[in-house]
Amino acid sequence: RTVAARIVVVGTGYVGLTTGACLASLGHHVTCVDVDAAKVARLAAGRVDIMEPGLAELVGRGLTKGNLAFVGGARDAVRDAAAVFLCVPTPMGAGGAADLRAVEVVVAEIGDALPSGCALVTKSTVPVGTARRIGELLGRDDVPVVSNPEFLREGTAVEDFLGPERIVVGSDTPGAAERVADLYRALGAPSVVTDAASAELVKYAANCFLAMKLSYVNAIAELCERLGADIDAVTEGMGHDRRIGRSFLKPGPGWGGSCLPKDTSALLRIAESVRYDFGLLAAAVDENIAQRDRIIARIAGAAGGDLAGARIGLLGLAFKAGTDDLRDSPALSVASVLCAHGAEITAYDPAVAGDLPGMTVADNAYRVAKGADVVVVLTEWPEFRRLDWHYLAALMRGDAVVDTRNLLEPGVVLDAGLSWQGIGRPRRAVSATSVS
Ligand code: UDX
């Protein structure tokens, strides 16, 4: 069993709030700190703004049990902590490197208030060498710095935290990483205990590998189209090989979200800083832009060759289904290029309300079809499969559907008198139905 510890989590964003609520559910005494007083007040009242299954329930339970609290002042909160988790943002800064200012501000604020022996843990993704740098900033031999990267996916953050495939913890202070790993003991997950730099690199190495896997799949999908093969069959055939694995093999409009773009860019900068030319990773990033541009070309083709004045209806804006997160969403990237070419854009996403620059955001899927030349599926929301495609077809001005997630049932779309183009799949037009 886990021995209950006093833990402070600094930052109540995606990672911080999940970390705090989940550690409290394991029995620890957790205080979450944020500089945003209004947010602290909402959370203390049990109101969770983030769309994440199970999170609001865990927050509510922790508040009721009394082992989860939300406060404004970090210095006071850390005074009797056994571990302090830094979960502040590390966005992409100038030139693509991670911006560590938020981490530095917190370290400066709490540094001399930390009790002796307290572990200062980085959970945000930080460049390799950050633990060492924090150690220098801190200037205290009695406070070990520990790296404990988080691998949670949006939409399944609580599930990922409470059922992890591994716990990674690293420190250059003997014994400190083991003590942080012990906080997770109740989860029964394998733990990788190592030095600080290795733990920091695991996070980048894993996320960049996933990005390369997706760019590879998108490139193979393009080959499928040119060679008359079907990406679903190809990835199914690949996925049975356990060395490759079945997941992360779906082609799409390119990868996005709050992690993969920023982490690929940061690792390229890290490699550069030690004069390593990481061409393999750079190519994966370039391929992601090429994929987006191929999608644009496909939409332009479906609109009759010219995007100026074309009416394009977008289904989906979030970077993946199950989230309302628009950060680095490939859908927004596609939309901005369409808009720059003079297309008129109406979009619908079940999790997004309110207009966005360059487009009208509708409150239901049928409104995007109204008068549209092309309807484009950009996020894999399951409900798009269940739309009434006959009704949609009747509302449209044109007849083209571009399905960048291979989400729809092509037969259903074709039956409605529309054309359907997926990714990495043989092209099918209205005439194809009469043949079959
Ligand atoms: C990712 C990592 O999975 C997680 O371990 C890390 O801690 C944070 O970054 P997340 O950003 O929530 O998680 O999204 P993820 O589900 O990994 O998807 C990333 C992008 O890849 C999305 O744009 C998604 O649509 C795309 N994707 C994913 C595909 O195009 N095809 C796939 O088969 C899987």
Residues whose N, C-alpha, C, O or C-beta is under 5 A from the ligand:
A	BS01	UDX	E150 F151 L152 R153 E154 F248 L249 K250 P251 G252 G254 W255 G256 G257 S258 C259 L260 F319 K320
